[in-house]
């Protein structure tokens, strides 16, 4: 079979998401750099721990973005505009309701998470303060996820670019003002993020209205307000929720163990983790492209388009990974001093820097294939792969390498990411659309 790999189409979808995705960890890097130059690592540790709490909760609802993208992309492939519009309203309403529930439940969630992590008291106080402020923006955060998911499903990745970059620029400006100008510390970092998320929702609504794609006449309103009509969305999202919760529990456990190793180790790991997030968000640009293209090909039942999208997005993902790895290798001294001038943290970073050179190379397969499986709607397979990687690989390996200290923790995390990619890769042949039969003769859908 001869395949014409449409690199131009993949790149046109990916580059806006690469820029917008990179702006997300860039914000975290700015937070880290500003706080890392304060007089104590406590501020940096508090935000790192608070951010992990928020990640555990808000990223757990990442299914609102992923599930929306999958279903909308498939509906777009079927040319079902009624489903495209109805799915937006269902996902948006679900996001707002869940956001309000999170605000009501924020106090026990924060308390329980901090108790499980058991950080040093001074870091726990700052992390709690940070988390309480950030939780107030829960409806906006979850609503923004649905907006981004809807646009990606329609293969409009420039709208999320405008939305995310503008939001994060607002956040960066407010960060500098609140933390440096007003000396508000970790509280200022949280307040800046909460205000920026609210601005993001306003920008997103404007972009939806400007696109003129969402039309009240093309919405099945009974499906929006009847709980029984959410079956498809909830079924798909339940697998994604459990999968993401498992992933974030692993992240939270990683941060908790970092805290147990001391405030310098926690700060150094926070910096390295921000660099890894920078890589993952960048690679997610091609994962998002694969979600849209794979979803469309599944909806239209186009086997050849599926394979084209699979190979092209995979090739670009690997290529970008090599670029990131070379960048980290060449820029090591500059990157370390950029984020902190605390000597004890610098020494810890120099000892563990090798892991940020290895992680992109072993993690790229999981990042890329996540997009493929989301687009095809094969979320149960993603859940199984995640369970195997975390329960079967990460935790046993961490247990047996505890005597290696921080290096054992990073080894377990690296192999965990490799296992995710391997588990998904072994299942790839099961999700490719089948060859159809016409008059008893095998026929490949164009």
C-alpha positions in Angstrom: 0.0 0.0 0.0 1.4 3.4 -1.0 0.8 6.1 1.5 1.1 9.9 0.8 2.0 11.2 4.2 0.5 14.7 4.5 3.2 16.4 6.6 1.9 19.8 5.8 -1.6 19.0 7.1 -0.2 17.5 10.3 2.1 20.4 10.9 -0.7 23.0 10.3 -2.6 21.4 13.1 0.3 20.7 15.4 2.3 24.0 15.4 -0.5 26.1 17.0 -0.9 23.5 19.7 2.9 23.2 20.2 3.1 26.9 20.9 0.0 27.1 23.0 1.0 23.9 25.0 4.5 25.1 25.6 3.0 28.3 27.0 1.4 26.3 29.8 4.7 24.8 31.3 6.4 28.1 30.4 4.1 29.7 32.9 5.2 27.1 35.5 8.8 27.7 34.6 8.3 31.5 35.1 6.7 30.8 38.5 9.6 28.5 39.4 12.2 31.0 38.2 10.7 33.9 40.2 10.1 31.9 43.4 13.5 30.2 43.0 15.2 33.5 43.4 13.5 34.4 46.6 15.4 34.1 49.9 14.1 30.7 50.8 13.3 27.4 49.0 10.1 27.2 51.0 8.1 29.4 48.6 9.2 27.2 45.6 8.4 24.0 47.5 5.0 25.3 48.6 4.0 26.2 45.0 5.4 22.9 43.7 3.4 20.9 46.3 0.3 23.1 45.8 0.5 22.7 42.0 0.7 19.0 42.4 -2.5 19.0 44.4 -4.2 21.1 41.8 -2.8 18.8 39.1 -4.2 15.8 40.9 -7.6 17.3 41.0 -7.9 19.4 37.8 -5.9 17.1 35.5 -8.2 14.4 36.8 -10.9 16.1 34.9 -8.8 16.3 31.7 -11.3 13.9 30.3 -13.5 16.9 29.6 -10.9 18.0 27.0 -9.9 14.6 25.7 -13.4 13.1 25.6 -14.8 16.2 23.9 -12.1 16.1 21.2 -12.6 12.4 20.5 -16.4 12.5 20.1 -16.4 15.8 18.2 -13.7 14.7 15.8 -15.6 11.5 15.1 -18.9 13.5 14.6 -17.0 15.9 12.3 -15.8 12.9 10.3 -19.4 11.7 9.9 -20.4 15.3 9.0 -22.9 15.3 11.8 -23.2 19.0 12.7 -26.1 18.4 15.2 -23.8 16.1 17.2 -20.9 18.6 17.1 -23.0 21.4 18.6 -24.9 19.2 21.1 -21.6 17.7 22.4 -20.3 21.2 23.1 -23.3 22.1 25.2 -23.2 18.8 27.1 -19.5 19.0 27.8 -19.7 22.7 28.8 -22.6 22.1 31.2 -20.9 19.1 32.7 -17.7 21.2 33.3 -19.5 24.0 35.0 -21.4 21.7 37.4 -18.3 19.8 38.3 -16.4 23.0 38.8 -19.0 24.2 41.3 -18.8 20.9 43.1 -15.0 21.2 43.4 -15.3 24.6 45.0 -17.7 23.2 47.6 -15.4 20.3 48.4 -12.1 22.1 48.2 -11.3 22.2 52.0 -11.5 18.5 52.6 -9.7 17.7 49.4 -6.8 20.0 50.2 -6.6 18.7 53.8 -6.7 15.1 52.8 -4.1 15.5 50.1 -1.7 17.3 52.4 -2.1 14.7 55.1 -1.2 12.0 52.6 1.8 13.9 51.3 3.0 14.8 54.8 5.3 17.7 53.8 7.3 19.9 56.2 5.0 22.2 58.2 6.2 25.5 56.6 5.7 24.1 53.1 2.3 22.7 54.0 1.0 26.1 55.1 2.1 27.7 51.8 0.7 24.8 49.7 -2.7 25.0 51.4 -2.9 28.8 50.9 -2.0 28.4 47.2 -4.5 25.6 46.7 -7.5 27.3 48.3 -7.1 30.3 46.0 -6.6 28.2 42.9 -9.7 26.1 43.6 -11.9 29.2 43.2 -11.2 29.1 39.5 -12.4 25.5 39.1 -15.4 26.3 36.9 -13.3 28.4 34.6 -10.5 25.8 34.4 -12.9 22.9 33.5 -14.9 25.0 31.1 -11.7 26.0 29.3 -10.9 22.3 28.9 -14.1 21.7 27.0 -13.6 24.8 24.8 -10.1 23.6 23.8 -11.3 20.0 23.2 -14.1 21.2 21.0 -11.9 23.3 18.8 -9.3 20.6 18.5 -12.0 18.1 17.4 -13.0 20.5 14.7 -9.3 20.7 13.6 -9.2 24.4 14.6 -6.0 24.5 16.6 -5.4 28.3 16.2 -8.3 29.2 18.5 -6.7 27.3 21.4 -3.4 29.0 20.6 -5.0 32.4 21.0 -6.9 31.4 24.1 -4.0 29.7 25.9 -1.2 32.1 25.0 -3.2 35.1 25.9 -4.3 33.6 29.2 -0.7 32.6 30.1 0.7 36.0 29.2 -1.9 37.6 31.5 -0.7 35.1 34.2 2.9 35.9 33.7 2.4 39.6 34.0 0.3 39.2 37.1 2.9 36.8 38.5 5.6 39.4 38.2 3.3 42.1 39.7 2.0 40.0 42.7 5.2 38.1 43.6 7.9 40.7 42.9 6.0 44.0 43.0 3.6 43.3 45.9 5.8 40.6 47.6 2.8 38.2 47.9 4.9 35.0 47.6 3.0 31.8 46.8 -0.4 33.5 47.5 0.4 35.9 44.6 1.2 33.0 42.3 -2.1 31.4 43.0 -4.1 34.6 42.6 -2.5 35.4 39.3 -3.4 31.9 38.0 -7.0 32.1 39.2 -7.6 35.5 37.5 -5.9 34.4 34.3 -8.1 31.3 34.1 -11.3 33.5 34.3 -9.9 35.7 31.6 -9.3 32.5 29.5 -13.0 31.6 29.7 -14.1 35.0 28.4 -11.6 34.8 25.5 -12.8 31.3 24.7 -16.4 32.3 24.6 -15.6 35.2 22.3 -13.7 32.8 19.9 -16.6 30.4 19.8 -19.1 33.1 19.0 -16.7 34.6 16.4 -16.3 31.2 14.7 -20.1 31.1 14.0 -19.9 27.2 14.3 -22.1 27.0 17.3 -25.7 27.6 16.3 -28.7 27.2 18.7 -30.8 25.8 15.8 -28.2 22.9 15.4 -28.4 21.9 19.1 -30.5 18.9 20.3 -31.7 20.7 23.4 -33.4 17.7 25.1 -30.0 15.9 25.0 -28.4 18.8 26.8 -30.8 18.8 29.8 -31.6 15.1 30.1 -29.1 13.1 32.2 -29.9 9.9 30.3 -28.5 11.5 27.1 -25.0 11.8 28.7 -24.4 8.1 28.5 -21.9 8.1 25.6 -20.0 11.1 27.0 -19.9 9.7 30.5 -18.9 6.2 29.4 -15.9 7.4 27.4 -14.9 9.9 30.1 -15.1 7.4 32.9 -12.1 5.5 31.4 -10.2 8.7 30.8 -11.0 9.9 34.3 -9.6 6.7 35.9 -6.6 6.7 33.6 -5.8 10.3 34.4 -6.4 9.9 38.1 -3.9 6.9 38.1 -1.4 9.1 36.2 -1.8 12.0 38.6 -1.6 9.8 41.7 1.8 8.6 40.4 2.8 12.3 39.9 1.6 13.2 43.4 3.4 10.2 44.9 6.5 11.3 43.1 6.2 14.8 44.6 5.4 13.4 48.1 8.5 11.3 48.0 10.5 14.3 46.9 9.3 16.2 49.9 10.3 13.3 52.2 13.9 13.6 50.8 14.2 17.3 52.0 13.3 20.8 50.8 16.4 21.0 48.5 15.5 17.7 46.7 11.9 18.8 46.5 12.9 22.1 44.9 15.4 20.5 42.5 12.9 17.8 41.4 10.3 20.6 40.9 12.6 22.3 38.5 13.4 19.1 36.6 9.7 18.2 36.5 8.9 21.6 35.0 11.4 20.9 32.2 9.7 17.5 31.6 6.3 19.2 31.4 7.8 21.6 28.9 8.7 18.6 26.7 5.3 16.8 27.2 3.3 19.8 26.4 5.3 20.5 23.3 4.9 16.9 22.1 1.2 17.1 22.8 0.9 19.3 19.8 1.4 16.3 17.6 -0.7 14.2 19.9 -3.6 16.7 19.5 -3.1 16.6 15.8 -3.4 12.8 15.9 -6.5 13.0 18.0 -8.2 15.2 15.4 -7.0 13.3 12.4 -7.5 9.8 13.9 -10.9 10.8 15.2 -12.0 12.1 11.8 -10.7 9.0 10.0 -12.5 6.7 12.5 -15.7 8.6 12.1 -15.5 8.5 8.3 -14.2 4.9 8.4 -11.1 5.7 6.4 -8.4 3.1 7.1 -5.8 4.7 4.8 -6.2 8.1 6.4 -5.9 6.5 9.9 -2.5 5.0 8.9 -1.3 8.2 7.3 -2.1 10.2 10.5 -0.5 7.5 12.6 2.8 7.4 10.8 3.1 11.2 10.1 2.4 12.3 13.7 4.7 9.6 15.0 7.6 10.7 12.8 7.2 14.4 13.9 6.9 13.4 17.6 10.2 11.6 17.5 11.9 14.4 15.6 10.8 17.0 18.1 12.0 14.8 21.0 15.5 14.7 19.6 15.5 18.5 19.3 14.4 18.8 23.0 17.0 16.4 24.2 19.8 18.2 22.3 18.6 21.5 23.7 18.7 20.2 27.3 22.1 18.7 26.7 23.7 21.9 25.3 21.9 24.3 27.7 22.5 22.5 31.0 24.6 25.2 32.8 22.3 28.0 31.7 19.1 26.2 32.5 20.2 25.3 36.1 21.3 28.9 36.9 18.2 30.3 35.3 15.8 28.7 37.7 17.7 29.1 41.0 20.7 30.6 42.6 20.4 28.6 45.8 23.7 26.7 46.0 22.3 23.6 47.7 19.5 23.3 45.0 22.0 23.8 42.2 24.2 20.9 43.5 21.2 18.6 43.7 20.1 19.6 40.2 23.6 18.8 38.8 23.4 15.3 40.3 20.0 14.4 38.8 20.2 16.3 35.5 20.9 13.1 33.5 17.3 12.1 33.9 15.9 15.0 31.9 18.1 13.8 29.0 16.7 10.3 29.2 13.0 11.0 29.9 12.0 12.6 26.6 13.5 9.7 24.6 11.5 7.1 26.6 8.3 9.1 27.1 7.6 10.2 23.5 5.9 7.0 22.6 3.3 7.3 25.4 2.6 11.0 24.6 2.1 10.3 20.9 0.0 7.1 21.3 -2.2 8.7 23.9 -3.4 11.0 21.1 -3.9 8.1 18.7 -6.0 6.1 21.3 -8.0 9.2 22.3 -8.9 10.0 18.7 -10.0 6.4 18.1 -12.1 6.4 21.2 -10.2 3.4 22.7 -10.1 4.8 26.2 -10.5 1.4 28.0 -7.2 0.3 26.4 -5.5 3.5 27.7 -6.8 2.8 31.2 -5.4 -0.8 31.1 -2.0 0.4 29.9 -1.9 3.0 32.6 -2.8 0.5 35.4 0.0 -1.8 34.2 2.6 0.9 34.0 1.8 2.4 37.5 0.8 -0.6 39.6 2.9 -3.1 37.8 6.0 -1.1 37.1 6.4 2.3 38.9 5.5 1.3 42.5 7.3 -2.0 42.6 10.5 -0.5 41.0 10.4 2.5 43.4 10.0 0.0 46.4 13.1 -2.0 45.4 15.2 1.1 44.6 14.5 3.2 47.7 18.0 2.8 48.9 19.2 4.7 45.8 17.4 7.8 47.1 16.4 10.4 44.5 18.0 8.5 41.7 15.8 5.5 42.5 12.7 7.7 42.4 13.7 9.1 39.0 14.5 5.6 37.7 11.1 4.3 38.6 9.4 7.3 37.0 11.5 6.9 33.8 10.7 3.2 33.4 7.0 4.0 34.2 6.8 6.3 31.2 8.5 3.7 29.0 6.0 1.1 30.1 3.1 3.3 29.1 4.3 3.5 25.6 5.1 -0.1 25.3 1.7 -1.2 26.5 -0.1 1.1 24.1 2.2 0.1 21.2 1.4 -3.6 21.6 -2.3 -2.8 21.1 -2.0 -0.5 18.0 -3.0 -3.2 15.5 -6.3 -3.7 17.3 -7.5 -0.1 16.8 -6.8 0.4 13.0 -10.1 0.5 11.1 -10.7 -2.9 9.3 -10.6 -3.5 5.6 -14.2 -3.6 4.4 -15.6 -6.1 1.9 -17.4 -5.1 -1.3 -19.3 -8.0 -3.1 -17.1 -10.5 -1.1 -13.9 -8.8 -2.2 -11.5 -7.2 0.3 -11.6 -3.4 -0.2 -9.6 -0.7 1.6 -11.6 2.3 2.5 -10.0 5.4 0.9 
